[in-house]
Amino acid sequence: MSKDGASKKWLFAFLIILVAPLLFFWLLCAILFRLFAWPTSAADFGQAISGISTPFTALAFAAALYAVLLQRKALELQQQQMTKEIGEVREQTKMLADRFQ
């Protein structure tokens, strides 16, 4: 399997693991609101659905962590490319110095 295919497969699994609990909480709140009385004030409603904010916070943290990991990988690739270019410049400089001596 190619790197790109493996990366897409990992990303899909990552999203499923994060989205499935969120959907579960939404469905749970919908079922609970059907079974029990609907909140009568804004404060009661806010307290009733406050548990949904936790998965959103976790999702935001996971997204930030994923972004950091992607940036780290990009920086590593950039460093490898720069190292390669420095080596090529040194070879060219050596060839020019030998040519003019």
Summary of the structure (lengths in Angstrom):
residues: 101
radius of gyration: 26.4
end to end distance: 51.3
largest distance: 92.1
contacts: 204
relative contact order: 0.06
helix: 89%
strand: 0%
